[in-house]
């Protein structure tokens, strides 16, 4: 065989190139020992406190085309996935591998849910001994590609000492199964302030007994009533402040939810946690509505043992493929029903029995069960004089010295205020005649703020534009407190300025969902749902 001179030169050049140094295309990430990794049936509890994470020890081994890459002496970044972007840097670690291995590396995990993995990635990172002179933090285009420092795609972190990228080789640990957060974990602040610790994160809640307390034109209010109890002697529900602390949420849906009504219960709801001027919302929500089989068992567990079913059953309204799959996994009957069935497809007074829609032999009892559950969704917690124990000292839930933050535990909840006085002064603060308050105008601003700080005073322009009025009352330590009220649209043709009688007008009770507005004066708003929430609100 004869070769052309050109081919011979090319062959010689190829043979003279330096050998390619293998770089890892993947990694093995294994746990040391036998840590508890949870399971679908028994997930590990959600950890909301970032200062108290779970700790795992892992070994990392570099691999190249399925074989150990023992000549790799570089860095990997360890991360936890999936995780809310806000928390990525909290649980991130750079690890140096020697001869392709790193052993007994401790990794912390918190603020995650679902199937979670510890991920090792080769991103070209090289740790600099001096942050100020690191290639990705020195203000110089070190690799001459026209991009400097963190604008360079090869830079992973300011402490990275090279602007060159990596192979992207990746490895994942076996999954760790974490539960979704509870309603309280979404709502309760873990530090000073009133914001959710999960603000900006996509989260799901699928535990508790979530009942819808109100449907609005832009969303729904729901409360976890897991701690409520039925009083058979009094034939009523007992709901205390402690029972519903940090147990409610508003889901902002942009429009009125369809196929839902007050009293319905949800199996799960998810969305993005957002703070809207101090009011915690779940944005862009999706939900799964529970049927009577699911909700009735919740009632049974709460004390309705005489009228509610003690266990779930499944019917022909089930997705049979889903049922079969869960049965193969050895899941229980309750899991089958909650995951696969919609008893609402059965006719009235029919139930899902033995995987078929059949006449419900206990229909009268079950109708009573449904009615009592709907009654719970209309049972408020009276927080008028509620006291909160903090480190052995009792504080009013309305304590101003704590910036009203104790009331945060009842945000979105259905609450009652008793023996309240309606405002007596409607003050005009519009100085320029445009029928609104211009807070850039010092005169109008001062007038509105003075009225807002005065018990029983309402700014006329605010009332006229936003339909907000106030009631005031004595709290648990005898101090005058005040909240805003919104009744327009809920109580037809009612005008608090036209309440009959003269002098101070007292209402025996007002009920509604509590909203927070950081800059409001006062900062809490009670949204009534209808005439039953304020029986004396009549002209």
Secondary structure, 3 states (H helix, E strand, C coil): CCCCHHHHHHHHHHHHCCCCCCCCCEEEEEECCCCCCCCCCCCECCCCCCCCCEEEEEEEEEEECCEECCCCCCEEEEEEECCCHHHHHHHCEEEECECCEEEEEEEEECCCCEEEEEEEECCCCCECCCHHHCCCCCCCCCCCCCCCHHHCCCCCCCCECCCCCCCCCEEECCCEEECCCCHHHHHCCCCCCCCCCCCCCEEEECCCCEEEEEEECCEEEEEECCCCEEECCCCEEECCCHHHCCCEEEEECCCCCCCCCCCCEEEEEEEEEEEECCEEEEEEEEEEECCHHHHHHHHHHHCCCCCCCCCCCCCCCCCHHHHHHHHHCCCCHHHHHHHHCCHHHCCCCEEEECCEEEECCCHHHHHHHHHHHHHHCCCCEECCCCEEEECCEEEECCCHHHCCHHHHHHCCCEEEEEEEEECCEEECCCCCCCCCCCCCCHHHHHHHHHHHHCCCEEEHHHHHHHCEEEEEEECCCCCEEEEEEECCCCCCCCCHHHCCCCCCCEEEEEEEEEEECCCCCCCEEEECCCHHHCCCCCC
